[in-house]
Amino acid sequence: EGRYVELRFDKPGTKLSIISCYFPSGSSGEERQQAKFRFLDLIYPHLTQLKNERDYILCGDVNIAHKEIDLKNW
């Protein structure tokens, strides 16, 4: 969990990163939710800084559901 892989494609005038990331799940209890919050506190500034340097596409499993329909077992 918390895995992050980034591929960088740079050529004159273009900088692009493709990121695959697995965000921790917080669904199994309060301790796991706190681990997820710690990960989010670390990844957000990184992605914000990266956005200032290059374009990127973030792919992966972020373990965040917006609505009840987004989960198998709400």
C-alpha positions as CSV (number, residue, x, y, z in Angstrom):
1,E,0.0,0.0,0.0
2,G,1.1,3.5,-0.6
3,R,2.8,2.3,-3.8
4,Y,3.9,4.9,-6.3
5,V,5.4,4.4,-9.7
6,E,6.1,7.3,-12.1
7,L,7.2,7.3,-15.7
8,R,8.6,10.5,-17.1
9,F,8.5,11.5,-20.7
10,D,10.5,14.6,-21.4
11,K,11.2,16.3,-24.7
12,P,11.8,19.9,-25.5
13,G,8.6,21.9,-24.6
14,T,6.8,18.9,-23.1
15,K,7.1,17.2,-19.8
16,L,4.6,14.5,-19.0
17,S,4.4,12.0,-16.1
18,I,2.2,8.9,-15.9
19,I,1.7,7.9,-12.3
20,S,0.3,4.7,-11.0
21,C,-0.5,4.8,-7.3
22,Y,-2.2,2.7,-4.7
23,F,-3.6,4.7,-1.9
24,P,-4.1,2.9,1.5
25,S,-7.7,1.8,2.3
26,G,-9.2,3.1,5.6
27,S,-12.2,0.8,5.6
28,S,-11.1,-1.7,8.2
29,G,-10.9,0.6,11.2
30,E,-9.8,3.8,12.7
31,E,-6.1,2.9,12.8
32,R,-6.2,2.2,9.0
33,Q,-8.1,5.4,8.4
34,Q,-5.4,7.3,10.2
35,A,-2.8,5.6,8.0
36,K,-4.7,6.7,5.0
37,F,-4.9,10.3,6.2
38,R,-1.1,10.3,6.8
39,F,-0.6,9.1,3.3
40,L,-2.9,11.7,1.9
41,D,-1.0,14.4,3.9
42,L,2.2,13.3,2.1
43,I,1.0,12.7,-1.4
44,Y,-1.0,15.9,-1.8
45,P,1.9,18.3,-1.5
46,H,4.0,16.1,-3.8
47,L,1.3,16.1,-6.5
48,T,0.8,19.9,-6.1
49,Q,4.5,20.5,-6.6
50,L,4.6,18.2,-9.5
51,K,1.7,20.0,-11.2
52,N,3.8,23.2,-11.2
53,E,6.6,21.4,-13.0
54,R,4.9,19.1,-15.5
55,D,1.7,17.7,-16.8
56,Y,0.7,14.4,-15.2
57,I,-1.9,11.7,-15.4
58,L,-2.7,9.9,-12.1
59,C,-4.0,6.3,-12.4
60,G,-4.5,3.6,-9.8
61,D,-6.6,2.7,-6.9
62,V,-7.3,5.8,-4.7
63,N,-9.7,4.0,-2.3
64,I,-12.0,7.0,-2.2
65,A,-15.7,6.7,-3.0
66,H,-17.7,9.7,-3.8
67,K,-21.2,8.1,-3.5
68,E,-22.7,4.9,-2.2
69,I,-23.1,3.6,-5.7
70,D,-19.3,3.6,-6.1
71,L,-18.8,0.8,-3.5
72,K,-19.7,-2.8,-3.7
73,N,-20.6,-3.0,0.0
74,W,-21.6,0.4,1.4
